[in-house]
């Protein structure tokens, strides 16, 4: 085998190993889903009520809302910073964890807001990863 062929084989093996690792990582973590057209406005309304916000309508549509596939009673809300800046809305670095009484309820309430690690009593480490927080929960909370 000549050096060029050996290099091509090595490159192909590395590419396959990378693809396999990405596939295994994707299979190991569930992904939260986008909030439905019924859930989204209810989550945003709960966020505005909890924070006593009064923003123009153009700012109300700048929030990212996700619902846990693992535990559908739990959701997350955070700002699309680029869109908020473009529309002249206030920008923050926090997020909110929301909970509803049943899987199908349309009534949400904010159970955590901030930019730190949420307490484990509100969100498990698995849910934190699934919702895109990228860290584990705080067992002290």
ROSE-4610 file (N, C-alpha, C; in Angstrom, 1 decimal, always signed):
// ROSE-4610
residu = [X/X/X/X/X/X/X/X/X/X/X/X/X/X/X/X/X/X/X/X/X/X/X/X/X/X/X/X/X/X/X/X/X/X/X/X/X/X/X/X/X/X/X/X/X/X/X/X/X/X/X/X/X/X/X/X/X/X/X/X/X/X/X/X/X/X/X/X/X/X/X/X/X/X/X/X/X/X/X/X/X/X/X/X/X/X/X/X/X/X/X/X/X/X/X/X/X/X/X/X/X/X/X/X/X/X/X/X/X/X/X/X/X/X/X/X/X/X/X/X/X/X/X/X/X/X/X/X/X/X/X/X/X/X/X/X/X/X/X/X/X/X/X/X/X/X/X/X/X/X/X/X/X/X/X/X/X/X/X/X/X/X/X/X/X/X/X/X/X/X/X/X/X/X/X/X/X/X/X/X/X/X/X/X/X/X/X/X/X/X/X/X/X/X/X/X/X/X/X/X/X/X/X/X/X/X/X/X/X/X/X/X/X/X/X/X/X/X/X/X/X/X/X/X/X/X/X/X/X/X/X/X/X/X/X/X/X/X/X/X/X/X/X/X/X/X/X/X/X/X/X/X/X/X/X/X/X/X/X/X/X/X/X/X/X/X/X/X/X/X/X/X/X/X/X/X/X/X/X/X/X/X/X/X/X/X/X/X/X/X/X/X/X/X/X/X/X/X/X/X/X/X/X/X/X/X/X/X/X/X/X/X/X/X/X/X/X/X/X/X/X/X/X/X/X/X/X/X/X/X/X/X/X/X/X/X/X/X/X/X/X/X/X/X/X/X/X/X/X/X/X/X/X/X/X/X/X/X/X/X/X/X/X/X/X/X/X/X/X/X/X/X/X/X/X/X/X/X/X/X/X/X/X/X/X/X/X/X/X/X/X/X/X/X/X/X/X/X/X/X/X/X/X/X/X/X/X/X/X/X/X/X/X/X/X/X/X/X/X/X/X/X/X]
num = [1/1/1/2/2/2/3/3/3/4/4/4/5/5/5/6/6/6/7/7/7/8/8/8/9/9/9/10/10/10/11/11/11/12/12/12/13/13/13/14/14/14/15/15/15/16/16/16/17/17/17/18/18/18/19/19/19/20/20/20/21/21/21/22/22/22/23/23/23/24/24/24/25/25/25/26/26/26/27/27/27/28/28/28/29/29/29/30/30/30/31/31/31/32/32/32/33/33/33/34/34/34/35/35/35/36/36/36/37/37/37/38/38/38/39/39/39/40/40/40/41/41/41/42/42/42/43/43/43/44/44/44/45/45/45/46/46/46/47/47/47/48/48/48/49/49/49/50/50/50/51/51/51/52/52/52/53/53/53/54/54/54/55/55/55/56/56/56/57/57/57/58/58/58/59/59/59/60/60/60/61/61/61/62/62/62/63/63/63/64/64/64/65/65/65/66/66/66/67/67/67/68/68/68/69/69/69/70/70/70/71/71/71/72/72/72/73/73/73/74/74/74/75/75/75/76/76/76/77/77/77/78/78/78/79/79/79/80/80/80/81/81/81/82/82/82/83/83/83/84/84/84/85/85/85/86/86/86/87/87/87/88/88/88/89/89/89/90/90/90/91/91/91/92/92/92/93/93/93/94/94/94/95/95/95/96/96/96/97/97/97/98/98/98/99/99/99/100/100/100/101/101/101/102/102/102/103/103/103/104/104/104/105/105/105/106/106/106/107/107/107/108/108/108/109/109/109/110/110/110/111/111/111/112/112/112/113/113/113/114/114/114/115/115/115/116/116/116/117/117/117/118/118/118/119/119/119/120/120/120/121/121/121/122/122/122/123/123/123/124/124/124/125/125/125/126/126/126/127/127/127/128/128/128/129/129/129/130/130/130/131/131/131/132/132/132/133/133/133/134/134/134/135/135/135/136/136/136/137/137/137/138/138/138/139/139/139/140/140/140/141/141/141]
x = [+0.8/+0.0/+0.9/+0.6/+1.5/+1.0/+1.9/+1.6/+0.3/+0.0/-1.2/-2.5/-2.5/-3.6/-3.8/-2.6/-2.7/-3.3/-2.9/-3.4/-4.9/-5.4/-6.8/-7.6/-7.1/-7.7/-7.8/-6.7/-6.7/-7.8/-7.8/-8.8/-10.2/-10.5/-11.8/-12.2/-11.2/-11.4/-11.8/-11.1/-11.3/-12.7/-13.1/-14.4/-15.5/-15.3/-16.3/-16.4/-15.3/-15.3/-16.0/-15.8/-16.5/-18.0/-18.4/-19.8/-20.5/-19.8/-20.3/-20.5/-19.5/-19.5/-20.7/-20.9/-22.0/-23.3/-23.4/-24.7/-25.0/-24.0/-24.2/-24.6/-23.9/-24.3/-25.7/-26.1/-27.5/-28.5/-28.2/-29.1/-29.2/-28.1/-28.1/-28.8/-29.1/-29.7/-31.0/-32.1/-33.3/-33.3/-34.1/-34.1/-35.5/-35.5/-36.8/-37.5/-38.8/-39.5/-39.9/-40.1/-40.6/-42.0/-42.3/-43.7/-44.7/-45.9/-46.9/-47.5/-48.3/-49.0/-49.9/-50.4/-51.2/-50.3/-49.2/-48.3/-47.5/-47.0/-46.1/-46.7/-47.9/-48.4/-48.7/-49.0/-49.3/-48.0/-46.9/-45.6/-45.1/-45.2/-44.8/-45.6/-46.9/-47.8/-47.4/-47.1/-46.6/-45.3/-44.4/-43.1/-43.3/-44.2/-44.4/-45.1/-46.1/-46.8/-45.8/-44.9/-44.0/-43.0/-42.6/-41.6/-42.2/-43.5/-44.2/-43.6/-43.5/-43.0/-44.1/-43.7/-44.6/-43.8/-43.8/-43.1/-44.0/-43.6/-44.4/-44.6/-45.7/-46.0/-44.8/-44.1/-42.9/-41.9/-41.9/-40.9/-41.4/-42.7/-43.3/-43.0/-42.7/-42.4/-41.0/-40.2/-38.7/-38.2/-39.1/-38.7/-38.7/-37.7/-37.6/-38.3/-39.2/-39.9/-39.8/-39.4/-39.1/-39.8/-40.3/-41.0/-40.2/-40.0/-39.2/-40.0/-39.3/-39.9/-39.9/-38.9/-38.8/-39.9/-40.1/-41.1/-41.9/-43.0/-43.7/-44.4/-44.4/-44.9/-43.9/-42.7/-41.6/-41.2/-41.0/-40.6/-39.5/-39.0/-38.0/-38.3/-37.9/-38.1/-36.8/-36.3/-35.2/-35.2/-34.5/-34.6/-33.7/-34.3/-33.5/-32.8/-31.6/-30.9/-30.8/-30.4/-30.2/-31.5/-32.6/-33.9/-34.3/-34.1/-34.5/-33.7/-32.4/-31.6/-32.1/-32.3/-32.8/-34.1/-35.0/-36.3/-36.3/-35.1/-35.0/-35.6/-35.6/-36.2/-35.0/-35.4/-34.3/-33.7/-32.5/-31.8/-31.2/-31.4/-30.9/-30.2/-29.5/-28.8/-29.4/-30.6/-31.2/-32.2/-32.8/-33.8/-34.8/-35.9/-36.9/-37.3/-37.5/-38.0/-39.5/-40.4/-41.8/-42.3/-43.4/-44.0/-45.5/-46.2/-47.7/-48.2/-49.5/-50.0/-50.1/-50.5/-50.6/-49.9/-49.7/-49.0/-49.8/-51.1/-51.9/-52.5/-52.2/-52.7/-52.1/-52.9/-52.4/-52.0/-52.0/-51.6/-50.2/-49.3/-47.9/-47.6/-46.6/-46.1/-44.6/-44.0/-42.5/-42.1/-41.2/-40.7/-39.3/-38.6/-37.2/-36.9/-36.1/-35.6/-34.2/-33.3/-32.0/-31.0/-29.7/-28.7/-27.8/-28.1/-27.3/-27.9/-27.2/-27.7/-29.0/-30.1/-31.3/-31.2/-32.0/-32.0/-32.5/-32.0/-32.4/-33.9/-34.4/-35.8/-36.8/-36.3/-37.1/-36.8/-35.5/-35.2/-34.0/-34.1/-33.1/-31.9/-30.8/-29.7/-30.0/-30.8/-31.2/-32.0/-33.0/-33.8/-33.0/-32.0/-31.2/-30.5/-29.9/-29.2/-30.2/-31.4/-32.4/-32.9/-33.1/-33.6/-32.5/-31.3/-30.2/-29.5/-29.7/-28.9/-27.5/-27.2/-25.8/-25.1/-25.8/-25.2/-26.1/-25.6/-26.4/-27.1/-28.0/-28.8/-27.9/-28.3/-27.7/-28.3/-27.7/-28.3/-28.5/-27.9/-28.1/-29.5/-30.1/-31.3/-32.6]
y = [-1.2/+0.0/+1.2/+2.2/+3.4/+4.4/+5.4/+6.3/+7.1/+7.4/+8.2/+7.4/+6.1/+5.3/+5.1/+4.9/+4.8/+6.0/+7.2/+8.5/+8.6/+8.1/+8.2/+7.3/+6.1/+5.1/+5.7/+6.3/+6.9/+8.0/+8.8/+9.9/+9.4/+8.4/+7.7/+7.1/+6.5/+5.8/+6.9/+8.0/+9.1/+9.7/+9.9/+10.4/+9.5/+8.2/+7.2/+7.2/+7.3/+7.3/+8.5/+9.7/+10.9/+10.8/+10.3/+10.1/+9.2/+8.1/+7.1/+7.8/+8.5/+9.2/+10.2/+11.0/+11.9/+11.2/+10.1/+9.3/+8.7/+8.2/+7.7/+8.8/+10.0/+11.1/+11.5/+11.6/+12.0/+11.0/+9.7/+8.6/+8.7/+9.1/+9.1/+10.2/+11.3/+12.4/+12.7/+12.9/+13.3/+14.8/+15.3/+16.7/+17.2/+18.3/+19.0/+19.4/+19.5/+19.9/+21.4/+22.0/+23.3/+23.4/+24.4/+24.5/+24.6/+24.0/+24.1/+25.5/+25.8/+27.1/+27.4/+26.4/+26.6/+26.8/+26.1/+26.2/+27.5/+27.8/+29.0/+30.3/+30.7/+32.0/+31.9/+30.7/+30.5/+30.6/+30.0/+30.1/+31.6/+32.2/+33.6/+34.5/+34.3/+35.1/+34.8/+33.6/+33.2/+34.0/+34.0/+34.7/+36.2/+36.8/+38.2/+38.5/+37.7/+37.9/+37.7/+36.7/+36.5/+37.6/+38.2/+39.3/+40.7/+40.8/+42.1/+42.9/+42.3/+42.9/+43.6/+44.7/+45.5/+45.9/+45.0/+45.3/+45.4/+46.1/+46.1/+44.7/+44.6/+43.3/+42.7/+43.6/+43.1/+42.4/+42.6/+41.9/+40.6/+40.4/+39.2/+38.0/+38.2/+37.1/+36.8/+37.2/+37.0/+36.0/+35.2/+34.2/+32.8/+32.0/+30.6/+29.8/+29.0/+28.2/+26.7/+25.9/+24.5/+23.7/+22.5/+21.6/+20.3/+19.8/+18.6/+17.4/+16.6/+15.4/+14.3/+14.4/+13.4/+13.6/+14.9/+15.3/+16.5/+16.2/+17.3/+18.3/+18.1/+19.2/+20.3/+20.1/+21.1/+21.8/+23.1/+23.8/+24.8/+25.5/+26.5/+27.7/+28.9/+30.0/+30.9/+31.3/+32.2/+33.1/+34.2/+35.2/+34.9/+35.2/+35.1/+36.5/+36.6/+37.9/+38.7/+38.0/+38.7/+39.3/+38.6/+39.1/+40.3/+40.1/+41.1/+42.4/+42.3/+43.5/+44.1/+43.4/+43.9/+44.7/+44.2/+44.8/+45.9/+46.2/+47.2/+46.8/+45.5/+45.0/+44.9/+44.9/+44.7/+43.3/+43.2/+41.9/+41.5/+40.2/+39.7/+38.4/+37.8/+36.5/+35.4/+35.5/+34.5/+33.6/+32.8/+31.9/+31.6/+30.9/+30.5/+29.1/+28.4/+27.0/+27.1/+26.6/+26.6/+25.2/+25.2/+23.9/+24.1/+23.0/+23.0/+21.8/+21.9/+20.9/+19.5/+19.4/+18.2/+18.2/+17.1/+17.1/+17.9/+18.0/+18.6/+20.0/+20.4/+21.7/+22.8/+23.9/+25.0/+26.1/+25.9/+26.8/+26.6/+27.5/+27.4/+28.4/+28.0/+29.0/+28.9/+30.0/+30.1/+29.5/+28.5/+27.9/+28.3/+28.8/+29.2/+30.2/+31.3/+32.2/+32.7/+32.8/+33.2/+32.7/+32.8/+32.4/+31.4/+31.0/+30.0/+28.6/+27.6/+26.2/+26.1/+25.5/+25.4/+24.3/+24.4/+23.3/+22.0/+20.9/+19.6/+19.3/+19.9/+19.7/+20.2/+21.0/+21.5/+20.9/+20.5/+20.0/+19.1/+17.9/+16.9/+17.2/+16.6/+16.7/+16.3/+15.3/+14.8/+15.8/+16.4/+17.5/+18.7/+19.1/+20.2/+20.1/+18.9/+18.6/+18.6/+18.0/+17.9/+19.3/+20.2/+21.5/+22.5/+22.0/+22.8/+23.7/+23.4/+24.2/+23.8/+22.5/+22.1/+21.8/+21.8/+21.6/+20.8/+20.3/+19.5/+20.5/+19.9/+20.7/+20.9/+21.8/+22.1/+21.3/+20.3/+19.5/+20.2/+21.4/+22.2/+22.9/+23.0/+23.8/+23.1]
z = [+0.0/+0.0/+0.0/-0.9/-1.0/+0.1/+0.4/+1.5/+1.2/-0.1/-0.4/+0.0/-0.4/-0.1/+1.4/+2.1/+3.6/+4.2/+3.8/+4.3/+4.0/+2.8/+2.5/+3.4/+3.7/+4.6/+6.0/+6.4/+7.8/+7.9/+6.9/+6.9/+6.9/+6.0/+6.0/+7.3/+8.0/+9.3/+10.3/+10.3/+11.2/+11.0/+9.7/+9.4/+9.9/+9.7/+10.1/+11.6/+12.3/+13.8/+14.3/+13.7/+14.1/+13.8/+12.7/+12.4/+13.4/+13.7/+14.7/+16.1/+16.5/+17.8/+17.8/+16.8/+16.7/+16.7/+16.1/+16.1/+17.4/+18.1/+19.5/+20.4/+20.3/+21.2/+21.0/+19.7/+19.4/+19.9/+19.8/+20.3/+21.8/+22.5/+24.0/+24.6/+23.8/+24.4/+23.6/+24.3/+23.7/+23.5/+22.6/+22.4/+22.7/+23.4/+23.7/+22.4/+22.4/+21.2/+21.3/+20.2/+20.1/+20.7/+21.5/+22.0/+20.9/+21.1/+20.1/+20.0/+19.0/+18.9/+20.1/+20.8/+22.0/+23.2/+23.3/+24.5/+24.5/+23.3/+23.2/+23.8/+23.4/+24.0/+25.5/+25.9/+27.4/+28.1/+27.6/+28.3/+28.3/+27.2/+27.1/+28.1/+28.1/+29.0/+30.5/+30.8/+32.2/+32.5/+31.5/+31.7/+32.0/+31.2/+31.3/+32.6/+33.0/+34.3/+35.5/+35.4/+36.5/+36.7/+35.6/+35.6/+35.5/+35.5/+35.4/+34.3/+33.1/+31.9/+31.1/+30.5/+29.7/+28.4/+27.4/+26.2/+25.0/+24.0/+22.8/+22.2/+21.4/+20.8/+20.0/+19.3/+18.5/+19.3/+20.6/+21.5/+22.0/+22.1/+22.6/+21.7/+20.5/+19.5/+19.4/+20.4/+20.3/+21.3/+21.8/+22.8/+22.2/+22.7/+22.3/+23.4/+23.0/+23.9/+23.6/+24.5/+24.3/+25.4/+25.1/+26.1/+26.1/+27.3/+27.5/+26.9/+26.1/+25.6/+26.6/+27.6/+28.6/+29.7/+30.1/+31.0/+30.5/+29.7/+29.0/+29.9/+31.2/+32.1/+32.3/+31.8/+32.0/+30.7/+30.7/+29.6/+29.9/+28.9/+29.1/+28.2/+28.6/+27.8/+27.9/+26.8/+26.8/+25.6/+25.6/+24.6/+23.4/+22.2/+21.0/+20.9/+21.5/+21.7/+20.4/+19.3/+18.0/+17.6/+17.6/+17.2/+18.1/+19.4/+20.4/+20.1/+19.9/+19.6/+18.3/+17.3/+16.0/+16.1/+17.0/+17.2/+18.3/+18.9/+19.9/+21.3/+21.6/+22.9/+23.9/+25.1/+26.2/+26.1/+26.4/+26.3/+27.6/+28.0/+29.2/+28.9/+29.9/+29.7/+30.4/+31.0/+31.8/+31.0/+31.7/+31.1/+32.2/+31.8/+32.8/+32.6/+33.7/+33.7/+34.1/+33.3/+33.5/+33.8/+34.5/+34.8/+34.7/+34.3/+34.2/+35.0/+35.5/+36.4/+35.8/+34.5/+33.8/+32.5/+31.8/+30.5/+29.5/+29.6/+28.6/+29.0/+30.2/+30.7/+29.8/+29.6/+28.9/+29.9/+31.2/+32.2/+32.7/+32.4/+32.8/+33.9/+34.8/+35.8/+35.8/+36.1/+36.1/+37.5/+37.5/+38.7/+39.0/+38.0/+38.2/+37.1/+37.5/+36.5/+37.0/+36.0/+36.3/+35.2/+35.6/+34.6/+35.2/+36.5/+37.2/+36.9/+37.5/+37.4/+38.2/+37.6/+38.4/+39.4/+40.5/+41.5/+41.0/+41.5/+41.1/+41.4/+42.4/+42.7/+41.6/+40.7/+39.7/+38.3/+38.1/+36.8/+37.0/+36.4/+36.6/+35.6/+35.8/+34.9/+33.5/+33.4/+32.0/+31.3/+32.1/+31.5/+31.2/+32.0/+31.7/+30.4/+30.2/+28.9/+27.7/+27.9/+26.9/+26.5/+27.4/+27.2/+26.7/+26.6/+26.0/+27.0/+28.3/+29.3/+29.4/+29.0/+28.9/+30.2/+31.3/+32.6/+33.5/+34.6/+35.5/+36.5/+37.3/+38.2/+39.5/+40.3/+41.6/+42.7/+43.3/+44.3/+45.6/+45.8/+47.0/+47.0/+45.8/+45.7/+45.8]
